[in-house]
Amino acid sequence: MSLSVKDKKIIKAFFGTISSKAEDVGKEALSRTLVVYPQTKTYFSHWKDLSPGSDKVRKHGGVIMEGIANAVENIDDLSAGLLTLSELHAFMLRIDPANFKIINHNILVAFAMLFPGDFTPEVHVSVDKFLSQLALALSEKYR
Amino acid sequence: MVAWTEFERATIESIFSKMDYEDVGPAALSRCLVVYPWTQRYFAKFGNLYNAEAIQANPMVAAHGKTVLHGLDRAVKNMDNIKAIYAELSVLHSEKLHVDPDNFKLLADCLTIVVAARMGKDFTADVQAAFQKFLAVVVSSLGRQYH
């Protein structure tokens, strides 16, 4: 399920549209991950405040969205572009890759909430494909 | 038996009482057929599913979307007994329709996205948790009678 020329065009355009609210998207996506899938809280035991919209959650949501924006820039070679981030997740953070599906789902929910008119089914399928490829590239260095 | 909190019961009831079935049903089903095109295998008799525009304009898809959404009404009204309520529908999907039960989750995800788009900020994390829990129970019940 690799990205077609059309997919890449749609993805670049959509991420341009959402860029002004990227931190909001990230905050929503991460908040929902922690609330709707409580097992993900195990990765944040070092934070005191895990409530939706807390400062730490907002900031970290922003960090994640920056990583994703970087991936959009590197859309033609995600494995190469995400090498350093993959090493970070594989050797330092050691987040179980099953969780990438979870946060991807919540990123889609955040898009639907914040950009209901722009997040059409056509955009949805291209973004879903992109986030899946991203997760794969991020898992590259795990083993 | 599933344990529901007062918040979860109230949330599910509120979402479905305010929902425009004519809008959400067709939107969820057509989104599913676009985002997960292999699900089109079950709708060979529906005519033109050639591209996203055709799917979203297809009247048979729209009609079936409403049917599916109204099918959730029984679960909303009998939240303490969803498994039993859906036993017959589960047999139907298995024996007659031959639907791979993995597809139920795909449709449930699309329904979540459509409801999120309609509700905007009101679709808080807690509301999402309740809604996804409800759909997970529905999905599990629909797959229960497969053998």
Interface residues (C-beta under 8 A of the other chain):
Chain A: S31 R32 L34 V35 V36 P52 H105 L108 V109 A112 M113 L114 P116 F119 T120 P121 E122 H124 V125 D128
Chain B: S30 R31 V34 V35 P37 A52 I55 Q56 D109 T112 I113 V114 A116 A117 R118 M119 G120 K121 F123 T124 A125 D126 Q128 A129 Q132
